[in-house]
Amino acid sequence: MTKTNFTVPGMQEATAENVITTLDQRMVALIDLGLTLKHVHWNVVGPNFIAVHEMLDPQVAAVSGMVDAIAERIATLGGVPVGTPAAVAQRRTWDDYSLHRALANEHLAALDVVYNGVVSDQRKAIETLSKLDPVSEDLLTGHAKELELFQWFVRAHLESSSGQLPTAQASTEKGAAQKV
């Protein structure tokens, strides 16, 4: 992680480095999420195509805005946000999205698993930042609210009228897709 020789007034440089590292992990995850959502947007087929296709673009735009806000916070703290494809791929700690052309419900089931990971990691980052920087914590908390809403949009397509979610026990994208 490249860092300049300053941070915001009132914050120790060691604290800033920890905050920057946490924010960088979220930036990478959200860059990946935005690309995954766009991939699904391009590759969704079937009876619910248009509903899913049109639902995803606002999510892509919002996630892009989150990435920008995090990158700017990293820069504000004296860090250097690096979002080039090779740098993002190098810092990514999870496998690539595993579905290509698939039915809407299959992609939605897989996205539910993706959102499980993104939201869980977002909440862990918020907890970490609560001890380090309330400004960065607030930023990620606002993003978590939107990410959780997006997951609800996805789940609403999958949920039965009795409130059952077929992806409840799924741990992989392909496993979730097979349950719908």
MDAnalysis code that builds the backbone (N, CA, C; Angstrom):
import MDAnalysis as mda
import numpy as np

u = mda.Universe.empty(540, n_residues=180, atom_resindex=np.repeat(np.arange(180), 3), trajectory=True)
u.add_TopologyAttr("name", ["N", "CA", "C"] * 180)
u.add_TopologyAttr("resid", np.arange(1, 181))
u.add_TopologyAttr("resname", ["MET", "THR", "LYS", "THR", "ASN", "PHE", "THR", "VAL", "PRO", "GLY", "MET", "GLN", "GLU", "ALA", "THR", "ALA", "GLU", "ASN", "VAL", "ILE", "THR", "THR", "LEU", "ASP", "GLN", "ARG", "MET", "VAL", "ALA", "LEU", "ILE", "ASP", "LEU", "GLY", "LEU", "THR", "LEU", "LYS", "HIS", "VAL", "HIS", "TRP", "ASN", "VAL", "VAL", "GLY", "PRO", "ASN", "PHE", "ILE", "ALA", "VAL", "HIS", "GLU", "MET", "LEU", "ASP", "PRO", "GLN", "VAL", "ALA", "ALA", "VAL", "SER", "GLY", "MET", "VAL", "ASP", "ALA", "ILE", "ALA", "GLU", "ARG", "ILE", "ALA", "THR", "LEU", "GLY", "GLY", "VAL", "PRO", "VAL", "GLY", "THR", "PRO", "ALA", "ALA", "VAL", "ALA", "GLN", "ARG", "ARG", "THR", "TRP", "ASP", "ASP", "TYR", "SER", "LEU", "HIS", "ARG", "ALA", "LEU", "ALA", "ASN", "GLU", "HIS", "LEU", "ALA", "ALA", "LEU", "ASP", "VAL", "VAL", "TYR", "ASN", "GLY", "VAL", "VAL", "SER", "ASP", "GLN", "ARG", "LYS", "ALA", "ILE", "GLU", "THR", "LEU", "SER", "LYS", "LEU", "ASP", "PRO", "VAL", "SER", "GLU", "ASP", "LEU", "LEU", "THR", "GLY", "HIS", "ALA", "LYS", "GLU", "LEU", "GLU", "LEU", "PHE", "GLN", "TRP", "PHE", "VAL", "ARG", "ALA", "HIS", "LEU", "GLU", "SER", "SER", "SER", "GLY", "GLN", "LEU", "PRO", "THR", "ALA", "GLN", "ALA", "SER", "THR", "GLU", "LYS", "GLY", "ALA", "ALA", "GLN", "LYS", "VAL"])
u.atoms.positions = np.array([
    [0.846, -1.172, 0.000],
    [0.000, 0.000, 0.000],
    [0.890, 1.233, 0.000],
    [0.728, 2.059, -0.987],
    [1.476, 3.303, -1.065],
    [0.805, 4.336, -0.168],
    [1.611, 5.087, 0.572],
    [1.099, 6.091, 1.482],
    [1.939, 7.350, 1.382],
    [1.284, 8.482, 1.470],
    [2.007, 9.747, 1.498],
    [2.473, 10.008, 2.923],
    [3.041, 11.176, 3.163],
    [3.599, 11.488, 4.479],
    [2.694, 12.373, 5.315],
    [1.393, 12.219, 5.170],
    [0.459, 13.004, 5.974],
    [-0.822, 12.222, 6.185],
    [-1.605, 12.689, 7.133],
    [-2.962, 12.185, 7.309],
    [-3.814, 13.343, 7.805],
    [-5.036, 13.075, 8.178],
    [-5.914, 14.146, 8.637],
    [-5.486, 14.603, 10.025],
    [-5.716, 15.877, 10.350],
    [-5.376, 16.363, 11.683],
    [-6.089, 15.572, 12.781],
    [-5.348, 15.250, 13.827],
    [-5.911, 14.542, 14.967],
    [-5.851, 13.026, 14.864],
    [-5.317, 12.508, 13.767],
    [-5.208, 11.061, 13.607],
    [-3.732, 10.686, 13.541],
    [-3.371, 9.681, 14.305],
    [-2.000, 9.173, 14.267],
    [-1.757, 8.463, 12.937],
    [-0.527, 8.528, 12.436],
    [-0.220, 7.889, 11.158],
    [-0.430, 6.376, 11.197],
    [-0.123, 5.739, 12.322],
    [-0.331, 4.293, 12.429],
    [-1.823, 3.963, 12.344],
    [-2.644, 4.777, 12.962],
    [-4.092, 4.587, 12.882],
    [-4.553, 4.779, 11.447],
    [-4.048, 5.827, 10.809],
    [-4.419, 6.087, 9.409],
    [-4.060, 4.899, 8.526],
    [-2.907, 4.315, 8.747],
    [-2.504, 3.148, 7.945],
    [-3.485, 1.988, 8.121],
    [-3.926, 1.753, 9.346],
    [-4.903, 0.681, 9.603],
    [-6.241, 0.986, 8.927],
    [-6.666, 2.234, 9.013],
    [-7.928, 2.637, 8.382],
    [-7.814, 2.487, 6.866],
    [-6.700, 2.945, 6.305],
    [-6.485, 2.856, 4.858],
    [-6.517, 1.392, 4.404],
    [-5.883, 0.515, 5.155],
    [-5.884, -0.914, 4.807],
    [-7.300, -1.476, 4.806],
    [-8.073, -1.128, 5.814],
    [-9.463, -1.594, 5.897],
    [-10.277, -1.032, 4.738],
    [-10.123, 0.250, 4.461],
    [-10.859, 0.865, 3.359],
    [-10.438, 0.283, 2.013],
    [-9.162, -0.004, 1.863],
    [-8.678, -0.587, 0.612],
    [-9.328, -1.937, 0.353],
    [-9.469, -2.744, 1.388],
    [-10.126, -4.047, 1.230],
    [-11.569, -3.871, 0.776],
    [-12.259, -2.876, 1.313],
    [-13.640, -2.621, 0.904],
    [-13.688, -2.081, -0.519],
    [-12.735, -1.240, -0.878],
    [-12.697, -0.707, -2.242],
    [-12.538, -1.840, -3.251],
    [-11.630, -2.748, -2.982],
    [-11.403, -3.885, -3.880],
    [-12.673, -4.730, -3.983],
    [-13.311, -5.006, -2.854],
    [-14.526, -5.819, -2.855],
    [-15.637, -5.144, -3.658],
    [-15.757, -3.840, -3.533],
    [-16.826, -3.142, -4.239],
    [-16.525, -2.970, -5.723],
    [-15.272, -2.818, -6.086],
    [-14.922, -2.820, -7.514],
    [-15.328, -4.163, -8.106],
    [-14.984, -5.234, -7.409],
    [-15.336, -6.578, -7.867],
    [-16.854, -6.753, -7.933],
    [-17.570, -6.273, -6.926],
    [-19.025, -6.388, -6.924],
    [-19.633, -5.652, -8.113],
    [-19.164, -4.439, -8.383],
    [-19.687, -3.680, -9.514],
    [-19.490, -4.408, -10.835],
    [-18.313, -4.986, -11.013],
    [-18.050, -5.743, -12.240],
    [-18.893, -7.006, -12.307],
    [-19.087, -7.660, -11.177],
    [-19.921, -8.864, -11.134],
    [-21.365, -8.525, -11.479],
    [-21.879, -7.445, -10.904],
    [-23.255, -7.037, -11.205],
    [-23.426, -6.734, -12.686],
    [-22.444, -6.071, -13.281],
    [-22.533, -5.763, -14.712],
    [-22.447, -7.049, -15.538],
    [-21.614, -7.983, -15.123],
    [-21.508, -9.276, -15.792],
    [-22.870, -9.984, -15.788],
    [-23.527, -9.987, -14.639],
    [-24.848, -10.609, -14.550],
    [-25.830, -9.868, -15.453],
    [-25.793, -8.562, -15.438],
    [-26.652, -7.726, -16.283],
    [-26.539, -8.139, -17.753],
    [-25.343, -8.438, -18.206],
    [-25.111, -8.824, -19.599],
    [-25.484, -10.275, -19.890],
    [-25.480, -11.127, -18.877],
    [-25.594, -12.568, -19.104],
    [-26.853, -13.204, -18.536],
    [-27.778, -12.411, -18.065],
    [-29.022, -12.953, -17.531],
    [-29.986, -13.247, -18.684],
    [-30.690, -14.375, -18.600],
    [-31.672, -14.760, -19.615],
    [-32.896, -15.337, -18.910],
    [-33.951, -15.553, -19.691],
    [-35.137, -16.231, -19.185],
    [-36.307, -15.300, -18.971],
    [-37.386, -15.846, -18.413],
    [-38.638, -15.104, -18.288],
    [-38.537, -13.807, -17.485],
    [-37.660, -13.750, -16.501],
    [-37.524, -12.542, -15.678],
    [-36.359, -11.663, -16.121],
    [-35.907, -11.875, -17.348],
    [-34.740, -11.150, -17.866],
    [-34.839, -9.648, -17.625],
    [-35.887, -9.011, -18.132],
    [-35.921, -7.546, -18.125],
    [-35.975, -6.994, -16.703],
    [-36.689, -7.653, -15.812],
    [-36.763, -7.180, -14.421],
    [-35.378, -7.192, -13.770],
    [-34.646, -8.269, -13.958],
    [-33.314, -8.381, -13.357],
    [-32.338, -7.460, -14.074],
    [-32.390, -7.463, -15.381],
    [-31.512, -6.609, -16.187],
    [-31.630, -5.151, -15.738],
    [-32.851, -4.677, -15.605],
    [-33.070, -3.269, -15.230],
    [-32.838, -3.010, -13.745],
    [-32.973, -4.015, -12.897],
    [-32.721, -3.847, -11.468],
    [-31.224, -3.642, -11.185],
    [-30.374, -4.237, -12.018],
    [-28.947, -4.248, -11.716],
    [-28.225, -2.941, -12.034],
    [-28.639, -2.227, -13.077],
    [-27.915, -0.998, -13.427],
    [-27.870, 0.036, -12.295],
    [-28.973, 0.297, -11.581],
    [-28.869, 1.225, -10.451],
    [-27.936, 0.713, -9.348],
    [-27.879, -0.608, -9.178],
    [-26.949, -1.165, -8.200],
    [-25.509, -0.926, -8.637],
    [-25.242, -1.132, -9.931],
    [-23.895, -0.888, -10.467],
    [-23.509, 0.571, -10.236],
    [-24.412, 1.481, -10.535],
    [-24.125, 2.917, -10.376],
    [-23.871, 3.266, -8.906],
    [-24.698, 2.728, -8.014],
    [-24.516, 3.026, -6.595],
    [-23.199, 2.460, -6.068],
    [-22.867, 1.240, -6.468],
    [-21.611, 0.625, -6.028],
    [-20.425, 1.424, -6.568],
    [-20.525, 1.913, -7.792],
    [-19.465, 2.755, -8.354],
    [-19.281, 4.020, -7.511],
    [-20.379, 4.593, -7.076],
    [-20.302, 5.761, -6.195],
    [-19.653, 5.438, -4.862],
    [-19.941, 4.246, -4.337],
    [-19.311, 3.809, -3.083],
    [-17.801, 3.679, -3.260],
    [-17.398, 3.085, -4.373],
    [-15.962, 2.924, -4.658],
    [-15.293, 4.292, -4.696],
    [-15.917, 5.237, -5.376],
    [-15.351, 6.583, -5.479],
    [-15.219, 7.230, -4.110],
    [-16.243, 7.098, -3.278],
    [-16.196, 7.700, -1.945],
    [-15.096, 7.079, -1.092],
    [-14.941, 5.772, -1.177],
    [-13.893, 5.099, -0.413],
    [-12.513, 5.510, -0.921],
    [-12.349, 5.549, -2.237],
    [-11.055, 5.961, -2.806],
    [-10.695, 7.381, -2.359],
    [-11.671, 8.250, -2.357],
    [-11.413, 9.633, -1.929],
    [-11.097, 9.707, -0.441],
    [-11.718, 8.848, 0.358],
    [-11.406, 8.816, 1.793],
    [-9.976, 8.311, 1.999],
    [-9.587, 7.299, 1.244],
    [-8.208, 6.802, 1.323],
    [-7.231, 7.930, 1.007],
    [-7.497, 8.676, -0.046],
    [-6.625, 9.799, -0.416],
    [-6.625, 10.873, 0.665],
    [-7.782, 11.146, 1.235],
    [-7.887, 12.147, 2.309],
    [-7.021, 11.773, 3.502],
    [-6.933, 10.485, 3.781],
    [-6.145, 10.001, 4.909],
    [-4.652, 9.895, 4.594],
    [-4.272, 10.215, 3.355],
    [-2.868, 10.165, 2.969],
    [-2.479, 8.910, 2.230],
    [-3.435, 8.091, 1.896],
    [-3.163, 6.872, 1.137],
    [-3.275, 7.125, -0.350],
    [-2.917, 6.129, -1.108],
    [-3.002, 6.217, -2.558],
    [-3.924, 5.081, -3.021],
    [-5.155, 5.429, -3.420],
    [-6.063, 4.384, -3.886],
    [-5.615, 3.845, -5.246],
    [-5.500, 2.544, -5.331],
    [-5.059, 1.919, -6.575],
    [-6.167, 0.980, -7.031],
    [-6.820, 1.349, -8.133],
    [-7.944, 0.573, -8.623],
    [-7.740, 0.028, -10.017],
    [-6.502, -0.136, -10.432],
    [-6.248, -0.706, -11.754],
    [-6.610, -2.188, -11.738],
    [-6.986, -2.751, -12.888],
    [-7.421, -4.152, -12.912],
    [-6.402, -5.126, -12.309],
    [-5.150, -4.994, -12.663],
    [-4.145, -5.931, -12.149],
    [-3.984, -5.785, -10.640],
    [-3.987, -4.561, -10.149],
    [-3.831, -4.328, -8.711],
    [-5.027, -4.871, -7.935],
    [-6.212, -4.687, -8.478],
    [-7.413, -5.206, -7.821],
    [-7.377, -6.731, -7.798],
    [-7.072, -7.346, -8.919],
    [-7.017, -8.813, -8.989],
    [-5.967, -9.364, -8.028],
    [-4.863, -8.668, -7.895],
    [-3.790, -9.120, -7.010],
    [-4.217, -9.069, -5.540],
    [-5.024, -8.081, -5.174],
    [-5.432, -7.910, -3.772],
    [-6.717, -8.659, -3.430],
    [-7.363, -9.229, -4.407],
    [-8.606, -9.960, -4.190],
    [-8.314, -11.290, -3.509],
    [-9.133, -11.670, -2.532],
    [-8.880, -12.895, -1.776],
    [-9.982, -13.940, -1.982],
    [-10.805, -13.786, -2.981],
    [-11.905, -14.711, -3.252],
    [-11.879, -15.098, -4.715],
    [-12.603, -16.155, -5.034],
    [-12.669, -16.642, -6.408],
    [-13.543, -15.738, -7.260],
    [-13.324, -15.805, -8.554],
    [-14.112, -15.047, -9.507],
    [-15.547, -15.568, -9.527],
    [-16.478, -14.717, -9.885],
    [-17.885, -15.104, -10.019],
    [-17.971, -16.277, -10.991],
    [-18.756, -17.291, -10.637],
    [-18.657, -18.560, -11.347],
    [-19.736, -18.836, -12.394],
    [-20.758, -18.007, -12.505],
    [-21.787, -18.245, -13.514],
    [-21.563, -17.337, -14.716],
    [-21.932, -17.830, -15.859],
    [-21.882, -17.018, -17.077],
    [-23.314, -16.821, -17.549],
    [-23.657, -17.258, -18.719],
    [-25.035, -17.132, -19.200],
    [-25.913, -18.079, -18.375],
    [-26.929, -17.508, -17.699],
    [-27.789, -18.322, -16.836],
    [-29.146, -17.658, -16.676],
    [-30.098, -18.452, -16.230],
    [-31.435, -17.938, -15.977],
    [-31.417, -16.901, -14.852],
    [-32.393, -16.024, -14.880],
    [-32.461, -14.937, -13.906],
    [-32.394, -15.466, -12.471],
    [-33.199, -16.468, -12.135],
    [-33.192, -16.974, -10.761],
    [-31.865, -17.615, -10.373],
    [-31.188, -18.217, -11.335],
    [-29.874, -18.792, -11.036],
    [-28.876, -17.685, -10.697],
    [-28.863, -16.624, -11.508],
    [-27.969, -15.498, -11.204],
    [-28.350, -14.842, -9.883],
    [-29.631, -14.678, -9.635],
    [-30.057, -14.042, -8.390],
    [-29.651, -14.879, -7.183],
    [-29.781, -16.192, -7.288],
    [-29.345, -17.065, -6.198],
    [-27.841, -16.921, -5.967],
    [-27.084, -16.886, -7.052],
    [-25.629, -16.712, -6.929],
    [-25.298, -15.336, -6.350],
    [-26.026, -14.304, -6.786],
    [-25.792, -12.962, -6.243],
    [-26.119, -12.891, -4.755],
    [-27.091, -13.660, -4.306],
    [-27.392, -13.696, -2.875],
    [-26.164, -14.155, -2.095],
    [-25.481, -15.170, -2.606],
    [-24.255, -15.648, -1.964],
    [-23.170, -14.569, -2.023],
    [-23.053, -13.898, -3.158],
    [-22.073, -12.814, -3.284],
    [-22.368, -11.718, -2.254],
    [-23.625, -11.303, -2.192],
    [-23.994, -10.266, -1.232],
    [-23.778, -10.725, 0.211],
    [-23.989, -12.018, 0.504],
    [-23.688, -12.506, 1.854],
    [-22.248, -12.173, 2.234],
    [-21.325, -12.452, 1.337],
    [-19.914, -12.179, 1.614],
    [-19.620, -10.697, 1.709],
    [-20.151, -9.923, 0.772],
    [-19.880, -8.478, 0.751],
    [-20.437, -7.811, 2.006],
    [-21.675, -8.124, 2.346],
    [-22.311, -7.493, 3.513],
    [-21.636, -7.938, 4.810],
    [-21.331, -9.219, 4.937],
    [-20.641, -9.702, 6.147],
    [-19.294, -9.008, 6.326],
    [-18.524, -8.908, 5.244],
    [-17.223, -8.241, 5.322],
    [-17.378, -6.749, 5.582],
    [-18.426, -6.154, 5.051],
    [-18.681, -4.737, 5.295],
    [-18.929, -4.512, 6.788],
    [-19.725, -5.373, 7.384],
    [-20.015, -5.236, 8.816],
    [-18.751, -5.448, 9.665],
    [-17.892, -6.377, 9.274],
    [-16.625, -6.565, 9.990],
    [-15.752, -5.319, 9.883],
    [-15.715, -4.715, 8.695],
    [-14.931, -3.495, 8.503],
    [-15.489, -2.356, 9.348],
    [-16.808, -2.257, 9.426],
    [-17.435, -1.224, 10.258],
    [-17.022, -1.415, 11.714],
    [-17.037, -2.654, 12.170],
    [-16.625, -2.939, 13.547],
    [-15.164, -2.544, 13.777],
    [-14.299, -2.874, 12.837],
    [-12.885, -2.490, 12.941],
    [-12.747, -0.973, 12.999],
    [-13.447, -0.287, 12.103],
    [-13.334, 1.172, 12.029],
    [-13.961, 1.865, 13.234],
    [-14.884, 1.209, 13.921],
    [-15.503, 1.832, 15.101],
    [-14.467, 2.118, 16.177],
    [-13.378, 1.388, 16.156],
    [-12.303, 1.579, 17.128],
    [-11.222, 2.538, 16.621],
    [-11.285, 2.886, 15.314],
    [-10.197, 3.645, 14.708],
    [-10.597, 5.028, 14.184],
    [-11.732, 5.101, 13.506],
    [-12.080, 6.344, 12.805],
    [-13.588, 6.436, 12.589],
    [-14.274, 7.282, 13.365],
    [-15.729, 7.379, 13.219],
    [-16.175, 7.922, 11.857],
    [-15.356, 8.701, 11.201],
    [-15.732, 9.243, 9.889],
    [-15.766, 8.129, 8.850],
    [-14.735, 7.296, 8.819],
    [-14.705, 6.168, 7.889],
    [-15.759, 5.132, 8.260],
    [-15.975, 4.938, 9.557],
    [-17.025, 4.028, 10.013],
    [-18.384, 4.487, 9.489],
    [-18.650, 5.779, 9.577],
    [-19.918, 6.334, 9.098],
    [-20.073, 6.133, 7.586],
    [-18.998, 6.330, 6.859],
    [-19.027, 6.134, 5.408],
    [-19.448, 4.707, 5.072],
    [-18.801, 3.726, 5.693],
    [-19.110, 2.330, 5.403],
    [-20.478, 1.924, 5.935],
    [-20.916, 2.542, 7.018],
    [-22.245, 2.248, 7.541],
    [-23.315, 2.676, 6.536],
    [-23.154, 3.835, 5.937],
    [-24.089, 4.277, 4.903],
    [-24.086, 3.345, 3.710],
    [-22.914, 2.876, 3.336],
    [-22.828, 1.928, 2.226],
    [-23.493, 0.593, 2.589],
    [-23.323, 0.161, 3.832],
    [-23.924, -1.103, 4.267],
    [-25.445, -1.047, 4.133],
    [-26.015, 0.080, 4.476],
    [-27.473, 0.222, 4.357],
    [-27.910, -0.031, 2.919],
    [-27.201, 0.546, 1.958],
    [-27.547, 0.343, 0.547],
    [-27.285, -1.088, 0.094],
    [-26.160, -1.651, 0.497],
    [-25.826, -3.018, 0.100],
    [-26.855, -4.016, 0.644],
    [-27.285, -3.815, 1.876],
    [-28.301, -4.686, 2.457],
    [-29.630, -4.544, 1.724],
    [-29.965, -3.332, 1.304],
    [-31.174, -3.109, 0.519],
    [-31.088, -3.828, -0.823],
    [-29.930, -3.744, -1.474],
    [-29.743, -4.429, -2.760],
    [-29.893, -5.942, -2.590],
    [-29.355, -6.476, -1.488],
    [-29.512, -7.905, -1.263],
    [-30.980, -8.241, -1.058],
    [-31.711, -7.401, -0.376],
    [-33.135, -7.643, -0.196],
    [-33.853, -7.660, -1.546],
    [-33.473, -6.735, -2.452],
    [-34.058, -6.744, -3.799],
    [-33.832, -8.098, -4.473],
    [-32.624, -8.604, -4.350],
    [-32.281, -9.902, -4.941],
    [-33.108, -10.999, -4.282],
    [-33.144, -10.997, -2.960],
    [-33.849, -12.046, -2.225],
    [-35.352, -12.015, -2.472],
    [-35.915, -10.834, -2.704],
    [-37.360, -10.732, -2.946],
    [-37.776, -11.516, -4.181],
    [-36.862, -11.656, -5.136],
    [-37.134, -12.456, -6.333],
    [-37.097, -13.958, -6.035],
    [-36.408, -14.335, -4.985],
    [-36.188, -15.747, -4.674],
    [-37.106, -16.282, -3.580],
    [-37.569, -15.414, -2.727],
    [-38.319, -15.807, -1.541],
    [-39.693, -16.376, -1.901],
    [-40.105, -17.409, -1.179],
    [-41.444, -17.961, -1.367],
    [-42.449, -17.123, -0.581],
    [-43.731, -17.340, -0.856],
    [-44.764, -16.588, -0.144],
    [-44.787, -16.912, 1.345],
    [-44.213, -18.050, 1.731],
    [-44.139, -18.406, 3.152],
    [-42.849, -17.905, 3.812],
    [-42.042, -17.159, 3.059],
    [-40.828, -16.575, 3.631],
    [-39.602, -17.453, 3.559],
    [-39.664, -18.521, 2.799],
    [-38.515, -19.416, 2.665],
    [-37.574, -18.893, 1.581],
    [-36.294, -18.972, 1.855],
    [-35.265, -18.559, 0.907],
    [-34.496, -19.798, 0.477],
    [-34.562, -20.178, -0.797],
    [-33.910, -21.428, -1.223],
    [-32.394, -21.398, -1.085],
    [-31.813, -20.223, -0.989],
    [-30.354, -20.091, -0.891],
    [-29.861, -20.043, 0.554],
    [-30.762, -20.251, 1.515],
    [-30.419, -20.067, 2.929],
    [-29.179, -20.847, 3.362],
    [-28.998, -22.050, 2.880],
    [-27.852, -22.869, 3.299],
    [-26.752, -22.938, 2.243],
    [-26.892, -22.208, 1.162],
    [-25.904, -22.269, 0.079],
    [-24.640, -21.513, 0.465],
    [-23.511, -22.092, 0.120],
    [-22.239, -21.433, 0.415],
    [-21.446, -21.091, -0.845],
    [-21.890, -21.595, -1.988],
    [-21.221, -21.280, -3.251],
    [-22.249, -20.747, -4.237],
    [-21.760, -19.999, -5.195],
    [-22.655, -19.439, -6.213],
    [-23.338, -20.540, -7.020],
    [-22.566, -21.512, -7.478],
    [-23.151, -22.598, -8.263],
    [-24.098, -23.442, -7.414],
    [-23.748, -23.650, -6.163],
    [-24.635, -24.378, -5.265],
    [-25.947, -23.647, -5.066],
    [-25.902, -22.350, -4.928],
    [-27.126, -21.555, -4.784],
    [-27.942, -21.603, -6.058],
    [-27.290, -21.500, -7.199],
    [-27.996, -21.526, -8.484],
    [-28.716, -22.850, -8.685],
    [-28.147, -23.925, -8.190],
    [-28.769, -25.244, -8.353],
    [-29.993, -25.421, -7.464],
    [-30.146, -24.564, -6.454],
    [-31.271, -24.697, -5.527],
    [-32.545, -24.028, -6.027],
    [-32.452, -23.259, -7.110],
    [-33.654, -22.572, -7.607],
    [-34.208, -23.230, -8.842],
])
